[in-house]
Amino acid sequence: MHRFTAHRLHFVTEVRTPVELNEHQGSAIRGALFHALRNRFCNNQEAEECATCPLVIACPVAFLVSTLRPESGRGRDVPRPFTIQPPLPGSGHPVAQGDRIVFRYEPGESLEFGLTLYARALQLFPYVVLAVNEFERGGLGRRTPQGDGYYRRGTLVIREIRAENPLTGECQPVLRSGDQMVQVPDVPITHAQIAAVPAPPPGATVILHFRTPARLIEKGALVKPHRFGFRPFFQRLMERLEALSSHFSDTPLVFEDPQGLIAAAEQVAVVENRLRWEEVWSYSTRRRGESPLSGLLGSVSLRAGDWAPFWLWLLWGQFIHVGKDAVKGNGEYAVQTVE
């Protein structure tokens, strides 16, 4: 784990033709990225999905968005080596569409989002940039009337890409409008940087702020606000840390005493619960229907006699997300300490 890295990228785009995104905006960005990668770089367009393609092992598209490994202990599917950070709440103009709300971006307006690549996935960064450039042709979001009688997805153009490290405050321009060359990001979030952040003192209150829906499963059931506990949350975080470091880093994370850590997590108290349930759906092209992305939003205050066993992993969780559908942007949270 000590060589595991996260490379956080911020995309600033300008809308060319009207873009409409469903309430879960990260799902549309992830879907558009997949289709752009597949349309531009897939060498076997006849395959219905990556699972049936004989080129899957060496394919950059499969590595990024349809990771499949038959030998994996998790089954054929393993976590994707990236997450989307959707546009911030309040981005876009809310418009009622029946019983749903969509978010509209007009020509000339800015649409910003983030994408974090993990460890070895950085080597495929050029594919990501070229794929996002495809948004200018293939479009993004819902099909809407574009003024010529046809329904198309809205289009946009990249104005800037920058790499950011919230821990060090570093910011590196990667691509600006008019640039002919793309700079490889070189401000990674590292294990050493996170380990250098001191843990809160014993008895301190730590607040988790869920920025996007956290979809947690405990004993086969969704964790709703009234059932939230630190132990199931932390257990899902442990599983995600183990999986990402195992598949995308040469130094996999192995918890020395996982059962002891889980038992200790059970003792962390919920001091104040300000969580709510956000009912969100997205359209799945593969399933040809809607998929639930609902989860926990808001904040929860926690208190522990000793934060040291959890602190390093809580900080990592801010950059890898937690729970289901993290690749689409779910499960993004921030940590705040109140002494």
C-alpha positions in Angstrom: 0.0 0.0 0.0 2.9 2.4 0.6 3.4 2.7 -3.2 -0.3 3.2 -3.9 -1.1 6.6 -5.4 -4.1 8.7 -6.4 -3.9 11.2 -9.2 -6.7 13.7 -9.0 -7.6 15.6 -12.2 -9.9 18.5 -12.6 -11.6 19.1 -16.0 -12.9 22.5 -17.0 -15.0 22.4 -20.1 -17.1 24.9 -22.0 -20.6 23.9 -23.3 -21.0 24.2 -27.0 -24.6 22.9 -27.4 -27.1 22.5 -24.5 -26.2 19.7 -22.1 -28.8 18.1 -19.9 -27.7 15.7 -17.1 -29.9 13.6 -14.8 -29.7 14.3 -11.1 -26.8 11.8 -10.7 -24.5 13.7 -13.0 -21.5 11.5 -12.4 -23.3 8.5 -14.0 -23.6 10.4 -17.3 -19.9 11.4 -17.3 -18.8 7.8 -16.6 -21.1 6.5 -19.3 -19.9 9.1 -21.9 -16.3 8.2 -21.0 -16.9 4.5 -21.5 -18.5 5.1 -24.9 -15.8 7.5 -26.0 -13.1 5.0 -25.0 -14.8 2.2 -26.8 -15.6 4.1 -30.0 -12.1 5.4 -30.3 -9.8 2.6 -29.0 -11.7 -0.7 -29.1 -10.2 -3.0 -31.7 -13.1 -5.4 -31.6 -16.3 -3.4 -32.0 -18.2 -6.6 -32.8 -17.9 -7.9 -29.3 -21.1 -7.0 -27.3 -19.1 -6.5 -24.1 -15.6 -6.8 -22.8 -16.4 -10.1 -21.1 -16.8 -11.9 -24.4 -13.7 -10.3 -26.1 -10.5 -12.3 -26.5 -8.5 -9.1 -26.3 -9.7 -8.1 -22.9 -6.5 -8.9 -21.1 -4.4 -6.3 -23.1 -7.1 -3.8 -23.8 -6.9 -0.2 -22.3 -10.6 0.2 -22.5 -11.2 -3.0 -20.5 -8.5 -2.0 -18.0 -10.1 1.4 -17.3 -13.9 0.8 -17.5 -14.7 -2.9 -17.7 -12.0 -4.5 -15.5 -12.4 -8.3 -15.8 -10.1 -10.9 -14.2 -11.2 -14.5 -14.0 -8.6 -15.3 -11.4 -9.7 -12.6 -9.0 -10.9 -13.7 -5.6 -13.8 -11.3 -6.0 -15.0 -13.1 -9.1 -14.5 -11.9 -12.6 -15.1 -8.2 -11.8 -12.7 -6.1 -9.9 -12.9 -2.4 -8.9 -12.3 0.1 -11.7 -9.0 2.0 -11.3 -10.7 5.4 -11.3 -13.6 7.4 -9.8 -15.6 10.4 -11.1 -16.0 13.5 -9.0 -19.3 14.9 -10.3 -20.1 18.6 -10.7 -20.6 20.3 -7.4 -24.1 20.5 -6.0 -25.8 23.6 -7.5 -24.0 23.2 -10.8 -26.3 23.6 -13.8 -29.9 24.9 -14.0 -32.5 22.6 -12.4 -35.4 21.9 -14.8 -38.5 19.8 -14.1 -39.0 16.8 -16.4 -42.2 15.1 -15.3 -41.5 13.9 -11.7 -37.7 14.2 -12.1 -35.3 17.1 -12.1 -32.5 17.4 -14.7 -29.7 19.9 -14.8 -29.2 22.0 -17.9 -26.0 23.7 -19.0 -26.3 26.4 -21.7 -23.8 27.2 -24.5 -20.9 29.2 -23.2 -21.3 28.0 -19.6 -18.7 26.1 -17.7 -19.1 22.4 -16.8 -16.5 21.1 -14.4 -15.9 17.7 -13.0 -13.1 15.6 -11.5 -11.5 12.2 -12.2 -9.1 10.3 -10.0 -6.8 7.6 -11.4 -5.2 5.0 -9.1 -1.7 3.7 -9.2 -0.9 2.0 -12.5 -3.9 3.5 -14.2 -1.9 6.7 -14.6 -0.1 5.2 -17.6 -3.5 5.3 -19.5 -4.0 9.0 -18.8 -3.5 10.0 -22.5 -6.4 7.7 -23.4 -8.6 9.5 -20.9 -7.7 12.9 -22.3 -8.5 11.8 -25.8 -11.7 10.2 -24.7 -12.9 13.4 -23.0 -12.1 15.2 -26.2 -14.6 13.0 -27.9 -17.3 14.7 -25.9 -17.1 17.4 -28.5 -18.4 15.0 -31.1 -20.3 12.2 -29.3 -21.8 14.5 -26.7 -22.8 14.1 -23.0 -26.1 13.5 -21.2 -29.6 13.3 -22.4 -30.7 13.7 -26.0 -32.4 17.1 -26.5 -33.6 19.1 -29.4 -30.6 21.0 -30.8 -32.3 23.5 -33.1 -32.3 21.5 -36.4 -35.2 19.2 -35.6 -32.9 16.4 -34.4 -32.3 15.1 -30.8 -28.7 14.9 -29.8 -26.6 14.9 -26.7 -25.1 18.2 -25.8 -21.4 18.8 -26.7 -18.6 20.6 -24.9 -14.9 21.3 -25.4 -12.0 21.1 -22.9 -10.6 24.4 -21.7 -8.3 23.2 -19.0 -7.2 20.1 -17.2 -5.2 20.4 -14.0 -3.8 17.9 -11.5 -4.5 18.8 -7.9 -3.2 17.5 -4.5 -5.4 18.7 -1.7 -2.9 17.5 0.9 0.0 19.6 -0.3 -1.9 22.3 -2.1 0.0 21.7 -5.3 -1.7 22.3 -8.6 -0.2 21.4 -12.0 -1.6 22.5 -15.4 -1.9 19.4 -17.6 -3.6 20.9 -20.6 -4.9 24.3 -21.5 -7.0 25.5 -24.5 -4.7 25.8 -27.5 -2.0 23.5 -26.1 -0.6 20.9 -28.5 1.1 18.8 -25.8 -0.4 17.2 -22.7 1.7 17.1 -19.5 1.7 13.9 -17.5 0.3 14.6 -14.0 3.1 14.6 -11.4 1.5 15.7 -8.1 0.3 12.3 -6.8 -1.4 11.8 -3.4 0.8 9.3 -1.7 0.6 7.0 1.3 3.5 8.9 3.0 1.6 12.2 2.6 -1.5 10.8 4.2 0.5 9.1 7.0 2.0 12.5 7.9 -1.4 13.9 8.9 -1.7 13.5 12.7 -4.7 11.6 14.1 -7.2 13.6 16.2 -6.7 13.3 20.0 -8.6 10.7 22.0 -12.2 11.5 22.5 -12.3 14.0 19.6 -15.3 14.3 17.3 -14.9 13.4 13.7 -17.5 14.5 11.2 -18.0 12.6 7.9 -19.6 14.8 5.2 -21.1 12.7 2.4 -20.9 14.8 -0.8 -22.4 12.2 -3.1 -24.8 9.3 -2.2 -23.0 6.6 -0.2 -24.6 3.2 -1.1 -23.6 0.8 1.7 -24.7 -2.8 2.0 -24.8 -4.6 5.3 -26.0 -8.2 5.5 -27.6 -8.0 2.1 -29.6 -4.8 2.9 -29.0 -1.1 2.2 -27.8 0.9 5.1 -30.4 3.7 5.6 -29.8 6.8 7.8 -31.3 5.4 11.0 -29.2 2.2 10.6 -25.8 3.9 10.0 -23.0 2.7 12.2 -19.3 3.3 11.9 -18.4 -0.4 11.8 -20.3 -1.3 8.5 -19.0 1.9 6.9 -15.4 1.2 7.9 -15.7 -2.4 6.9 -16.8 -1.5 3.3 -13.9 1.0 3.3 -11.4 -1.7 4.3 -12.6 -3.9 1.5 -12.3 -1.2 -1.1 -8.8 -0.3 0.1 -7.7 -3.9 -0.1 -9.2 -4.5 -3.6 -7.7 -1.4 -5.2 -4.3 -1.8 -3.8 -4.3 -5.6 -4.6 -5.2 -5.1 -8.3 -3.5 -1.8 -9.2 -0.4 -1.6 -6.9 2.7 -3.7 -6.4 2.4 -3.3 -2.6 -1.1 -4.7 -1.7 -2.6 -3.6 1.6 -2.8 -6.3 4.2 -4.4 -5.4 7.5 -2.4 -6.9 10.4 -5.5 -7.6 12.6 -8.6 -7.1 10.5 -11.0 -8.7 12.9 -9.6 -6.6 15.8 -9.9 -3.5 13.7 -13.5 -4.3 12.9 -14.3 -5.0 16.6 -12.7 -1.7 17.5 -14.8 0.1 14.9 -17.9 -1.3 16.6 -17.1 0.8 19.6 -17.0 4.1 17.7 -20.1 6.1 18.8 -22.5 8.1 16.6 -22.8 11.4 18.4 -25.1 13.2 15.9 -26.8 11.8 12.8 -27.7 14.3 10.2 -27.9 11.8 7.3 -30.7 11.7 4.8 -31.6 9.2 2.1 -31.3 10.5 -1.5 -33.3 8.6 -4.0 -31.4 8.8 -7.3 -31.6 6.8 -10.5 -29.6 6.6 -13.7 -30.2 5.2 -17.1 -28.1 2.1 -18.0 -27.5 1.7 -21.7 -26.2 -1.9 -21.1 -29.3 -2.9 -19.1 -31.6 -0.6 -21.2 -33.3 0.6 -18.1 -32.9 2.6 -14.9 -30.5 1.6 -12.2 -30.7 2.8 -8.6 -27.8 4.9 -7.3 -29.6 6.1 -4.1 -27.6 6.5 -0.9 -26.7 8.5 2.2 -26.1 12.2 2.0 -25.5 14.7 4.7 -23.2 14.3 7.7 -22.6 12.2 10.8 -20.6 13.0 13.9 -18.5 10.2 15.5 -16.5 9.9 18.6 -13.8 7.3 19.4 -11.5 6.7 22.4 -8.6 6.3 20.0 -8.7 7.4 16.3 -5.2 6.2 15.5 -6.2 2.8 14.2 -8.7 4.3 11.7 -7.3 7.7 10.8 -5.0 6.7 7.9 -7.7 4.7 6.2 -10.4 7.4 6.8 -8.2 9.9 5.0 -7.5 7.5 2.1 -11.3 7.1 1.8 -11.7 10.7 0.8 -9.8 9.9 -2.4 -11.1 6.4 -3.3 -14.8 6.8 -2.2 -16.7 4.1 -0.4 -19.6 1.8 -1.2 -21.2 0.7 -4.4 -21.0 2.7 -7.7 -17.9 4.6 -6.6 -16.7 4.7 -10.2 -19.7 6.8 -11.1 -19.0 9.2 -8.2 -21.0 7.7 -5.4 -19.5 7.5 -1.9 -17.4 10.7 -2.0 -16.9 12.2 1.5 -14.8 14.6 3.4 -13.4 14.3 7.0 -13.6 17.1 9.5 -12.1 17.0 13.1 -13.8 18.9 16.0 -11.7 18.9 19.2 
